[in-house]
Amino acid sequence: MVWLQNKKRKKPDKTPNNIPKADMLGYETCVVCGRKTATPKTRPLSRRQYYVEGCGQLCEGCYVELFL
């Protein structure tokens, strides 16, 4: 049983609250494709690029594809 203690354990992809680690880092995720955006979660909605009211935060690529 001692050899089990010496094995390195893989870090989980989720926190104890079952929240993906990427969401804990402080940046928004695109609601369409799921990619990380460059928008901090702390930025007010009125100052965000590619934010669609009633939908959420989009990445630049999805915004251009859907609205331009």
Secondary structure, DSSP 8 states (H G I E B T S, - for coil): -HHHHHS-----SB-TTS-BHHHHTTEEE-TTT--EEEEETTS-GGG-TTEETTTEE--HHHHHHHH-
